[in-house]
Amino acid sequence: MGAITATVLAADQVSKSLVLAAHPAGVVGPGWISVRLVRNTGASGGLASGYPVLVTLAALAITALAAGFALRARGRVVALSLAAVLGGAAGNLSDRLFRAPGFGRGGVVDWIHFAGSGGSMDVADIAIQLGALGAVIAILAGERRHKARASREARQQPHETR
């Protein structure tokens, strides 16, 4: 689980550093996906962008919550999915803590832009979204398997008669 979290965090930070070093101006790349550098001081979609310290505190709480859920996950797929969520949350939190304009007020470096969408995202955002989706699917599939097994066991037990 730790390896997944560390890999997502590293991939996120390395990709952001490479994009920042390249200094892209405007939208770079044709087609449905391109590079567009945006510094987001708010939450998803720029929500609460005027309150970066509050958003950082919320990101810290969400990262702690993700860590708690990942450590308590029962199934392997759920744990790995939540580890990806944790890695993404940690990547965006580290931007908020350590990037300009200063500690706790930094902007998340979003750089992946999809044509037709109004915003940009980063590797951390993708890991959070896919990890959350994977965890939900794994939990639902596990519940379904559990119910099917319980039903099968109930049918196999002899019925008592009075």
N, C-alpha and C positions, 0 to 999 in steps of 0.2 A: 504494500500500500504506500509506503514512504517513497518508493522508487517512482511510482506514478506521479505523486504530488511533486517531487523534486524535478522530474522530467518536464511536467507541464510548466512549473515555475521557471525553469531554465529556458525552455523554448520560448516562453512569453517574453522574458527579459532580453534574451539574445535577439529575437526578431525585432523588438522595439529599438534596441541599440543600433542594429543594422539600418533600420529605416531612418532613425534620427541622424546617423552618420551620412546617409545618402542625401539628406536635405531635399526631399521631393517638394516641388512647388506645384500647388494645385492638384489636379487629379492626374495620375500617371498610369497609363495603360488603357488600352481600348477594351471593349467588351463588357460582359456582365459583372466582372470583378476587376478592381483596380486598387492602386495605392493612393490614399488621401490622408495626409497627416492631420490629426485633430487632437488637441489636448482637452480632455473632458474633466472639468473640476467638479461636475455634478454626478449624480447617480445615472442609471440607465436613461438614455435619451436626453441627458443634460438636466434632468430633474434636480432641483435644489442647487444649481450651479453657483448661486450667490452665497452659499453656505458651505465652503469646502471643509471646514473643521468638523461640522456636524456630519457631513457625508463620510469623512474619514472615520469618525467614531462609529457610525453605522456600519461601515465596511469592516472595521475591527470586530464588531459584535457578530456580523455575518460570518466572518472568517472563523471566529471561535465556535460558532454554532455548527459550521460545516465540519470543523475538526471533531467536535463532539459526536455528530452523527456518523462520521466516517469511522471513528474508533469503536462505536457501538453497533455497527452494521453486522447483521447476522450472516448474510450470504456473501460469497466471494465476488459476484458480479456487482452487487450493491456496494460493497466496500471499495472496489476498484473504481466504480462510477463516482462515488462520493470523494474518493481521493483526487480524481480529476477536478471535481468542483472545488475542493480545497486548494489545489494547486493554482487554479484560475483566480480564486478569491485572494490568495496570497500574492499573486502577481499584480493584481490591480491595487491591493493594499500597499504593496511596496512602492508603487508609483506615487500613491497619495502621500506616503510618508517621506520619500526620499527625492522626489523630483521637484523641479522649480514650480512655484516660486519659493517654496520652503517647507520645512518639516510640518507634516499634517495638512498642508494646503496645496500639495502637488496635484497636477493634472494627470489623469490616466492617458497614456499614449495610445490612441486608437488609430489604426492605419489601414484596415481592410475595409474597402468600400464596395458594396454591391449596387449595381445599376438599379435605379428605380426606388432605392431606399433612401431615406433622408439622413441616415446616420452612418457612422463607421464603427468598426469593432476591432478587436485584437485577438490573439491566440487565447488569452485568458477568458474572454467572453465566450468563445467557441467551446472551450473546455467546460465552462460552467453550464452552458446550455445543453451540450451533448451529454455531459455527466449527469445532470439532473434528469434529463429524459431517460437515459439508460437506467438510472436508479429506480425511477417510477415504473418503467417497464419490467425490470427485474422483480420489484416488490409485487406488482400485480400478477406476474407469471408465477411467482412463488406461492402467492395466496391461492391462485387457481389450482396449482398442483397439490397444495395442502388440502383443499376442499375435495378434489377428485380422489385423493388417497383416503380421506376420511369416509367418503361416500362408498368407495370400493370395500373398505374394511367393514363398514356397517352392513353391507349386503352379504358379506361372506360369513358373518357371525350367525349362528343358529338362532332362530326365533324361539322365544320362550312361550309356552302355552300354559294356560291355567286349567 
